[in-house]
């Protein structure tokens, strides 16, 4: 799969990022990176393909929730955001056709609002005996045991694509 993460993909990923997004631990803004974007992307591409790219730790901040509690938030560095966007595009192009129609999480052109609309149609059109609402905020399953992680980062039996290198999968758990 690594051959899909080329200069053009990384370049497009950079320009697809939000220009005013919060900066990570590297304190590099979108506009600073853009000043020498071609050289920066060439360097990033080389590090990825040489196996020397390492995701930086996420900057941890806490934001106030309406009920007064604090919610932790991790902010990735700019280059990590670029790599993450490129990896998302590659994985989407491979696995999107495998998702079922009622799957809404982190999919293109789908949102939590679409999921709620579908739920409304389903429960108003049919008899429903129960609805389960689960909050996974306090869930203490380590990331290496998440079934999505195992599915996304191992070679699928129906795929001719090799798994992503460990350096790129580490970026999904940094911070």
N, C-alpha and C positions, 0 to 999 in steps of 0.2 A: 504494500500500500504506500510505502514511503515515496515511491517515484511520482505519485500524484501530488505530493507536497513540493511543488517546484517554485521557481521564482515568480511566475505569473500568479499562481495561487496565493502565495504569501503577500504579493503586492496588492492583489485584489482584496485580500483579507484586511490589510492595513487600511485601505481606503473605505472599507465597510464598517470600521469601528466608529463609535461615537467620538467626535472630535473633542467634546468637553467632558469626557468621562473622568472620574477621579483617578489620580495617579497612584501607582503602587509603591513598593519599597525602593524602586530605582529612581523615583521622582522625575521620570521622563514623561513629558507631555506629548500629545499627538503632534502638535505644531513643531516642537523641538525635533522629533524624530523625522518629520516630513522634510526638514531643511536639507537632509542628505539621505533621502529615502532609498534611492537606488543602491547606494553603497551599504546602507544599513540592512536592506533586504538581502543583498548578495552575501553579506557576512552571516546573517541569520541562517540563510539557506545552506551555506557551507558548514556551519556548526551543526545543523540538524543532520545533514548527510554524512558528516565525519563522525558523528556520535559524541560530539563534545558539547552540544546544547544541554543546558541544565535549567530547569524551571526555578525561578526565584521563589522564596517563601512569599506567601500572600501577606499583605498588610492587614492586620486585624484591627478593626474599629468596632464600636458598639453604637447602635442607633436606638433611640428611645421609641418604644412601642406605645400605642394609645393607652394601654392599661398601666403604664409606668415601668414595665420591665424593660430590660435591655436585650436587644437582639444582636448577636455577633455577626459581623459581615467581613468577608475576606475580599480584598481588592488585589487583583493580579497585576503584575508589572506589564508594561505596554507590549514588550516582545512576547510574553506569555499569552496575552490576549490575542495577538496575531496568530500564534501557533495554534491556540485553542480554536479560533475561528476556522482556520484551514483544516484542522482535523475534523471538526464538526461537518464541514462541507463534504469531505472525503467519505466519512462514515455515513452521512445521510444519503449520498449517491449510491452507496452499496446496500444499506440496510433498510431504507425507507419503504421499499416494496414489501418487506417482511412484516410490517406493522399492520395490525388489524384496524378496521375503521373506527372503532370506539376508543382508540388510543390517542390521547391528546398531549401528554407531557413532552415539552421541548421538541415539538415537531414544527416544520415550516407551515406557515399559514394556519396554525391552530393555537388556541390559547385557552386559559381557564374559563373565559367567557363562552367560548364555543362548547366546552364540556358542560357548563351549567345549562346552556340552551338545549343541548341534547338530552340532559337529565330531565329538564322540565318537560320536554316532549314525551319522553319515555314514561314518566310517572303520571302525567295527565292523560295519556292515551291508553294505559293499561292498569289493571289492578296491581297494587304494590303492597306487599305484606310488611316489608321492613327496608330500611335504608341504613347502611353502615357509614359512619363518618369517622375517619381515623386521622389522628395528628401524630406525625412521626418526629416531632421536635425532640423528644427525649429518648428516641431510639438509640440504643447503644450497640448496634452491630457495626463492627469495624469495616471500613470500606473494602477491604480485600474479600469480604464475604458477600458483598452485594451481588446479586445474580446478574444485574445489568452490566456491571464491570466485567464479570467473567465472560458474559456473552459478547460484549463489544470488543474486548481486547485479546481474544483467542481466535485462532483460525477456525472459522465455521466450516463444518463438513461440506456445506453447499457452496463455499466460496473458494475461488482460485487465488484470492489475495492473501499474502502472508500477514501475520499480525503486526501491529505497530511496534516499533522499537521501544524498549523499556524507558528510554529518556522521555518519550512523548507520553507514555502512560503515566509516568510519575507526575506530569504537570496536572493531571486530573485530581491528585491528592495532595498537592503542595499546600503549605500553610496549615 
